[in-house]
Amino acid sequence: MTDPPHAWAPATAGAGTRRFPGTQGYADQAAILIDLYEGLDFAHTYAVILPLLPTRRSRILDIGAGTGRDAACFAARGHSVTAVEPTEAFRAAGKRLHPDPAIDWIDDGLPTLHRVRAQGLRYDLVWMSGVWMHLDPAERRQAMPAVAGLLAPGGRMLITLRHGPVPAGRRMFPVTDWETIALAEDAGVRPILQTHRPSIGTANRQAGVTWTWLIFDRAD
Ligand SMILES: C[S@@+](CC[C@H](N)C(=O)[O-])C[C@H]1O[C@@H](n2cnc3c(N)ncnc32)[C@H](O)[C@@H]1O
């Protein structure tokens, strides 16, 4: 059975938008965004948190993986990566650009992560870069325990929050650090890092886009 489309989904929206409203606008702009995402350098972008990333071989879950830029860097460092991406155009580009057997692509998304959870795996690092603000408040409340439940003992989680003007055609919500930390603590993960960053991209920086980066550890 097919899910009914959401009232605000654009006519050109694909199955990803119907199932995961937060993907709204991505399929239409995929050609431009693929180049944009791939143009970011992992080590430069995440320089300040590199010391907090796993060094031993780990299982990593990249949710809202986009083109798999970060997934590919994790795979190149010897980790096995599950890249979750509901936008078909990004998944296809990711498989083509980063054909690494250490990356397992899954068509799934927040807040439920049904397919990921059905695999019954636990992850040493859950990576959510640029995705959490696509969830509305109810979705965020549902997603946090689902994601926290996927962490292995000692597991770590990154969430980045985008603040500022919403790009045309996209679905984003204002999200605070404090709400995110409170939801995480309720789900059994505690913050170990909270930092505010300007946007890396020049256009976004000039438009006043800023980011919060949060890193959490499973409380046990
Ligand atoms: C700003 S992009 C970030 C992509 C990638 N993480 C990066 O840093 O380049 C946001 C991504 O989240 C995905 N997305 C949107 N809603 C989602 C949801 N409900 N669950 C999982 N991914 C979602 C989009 O398809 C898109 O790939």
The ligand as an ORCA input file, in Angstrom:
! r2SCAN-3c Opt
* xyz 0 1
  C      21.492     19.196      4.638
  S      21.447     17.585      3.967
  C      22.874     16.869      4.805
  C      23.454     15.687      4.070
  C      24.724     15.116      4.686
  N      24.518     14.672      6.040
  C      25.838     16.124      4.621
  O      26.299     16.566      5.686
  O      26.263     16.447      3.516
  C      20.071     16.825      4.808
  C      19.830     15.391      4.436
  O      18.845     14.850      5.304
  C      17.982     14.034      4.540
  N      16.706     13.946      5.268
  C      15.678     14.822      5.288
  N      14.690     14.371      6.080
  C      15.128     13.193      6.597
  C      14.561     12.234      7.477
  N      13.336     12.387      7.991
  N      15.291     11.146      7.799
  C      16.542     10.981      7.291
  N      17.108     11.831      6.430
  C      16.420     12.931      6.086
  C      17.901     14.712      3.189
  O      17.461     13.834      2.177
  C      19.343     15.165      3.013
  O      20.133     14.185      2.424
*
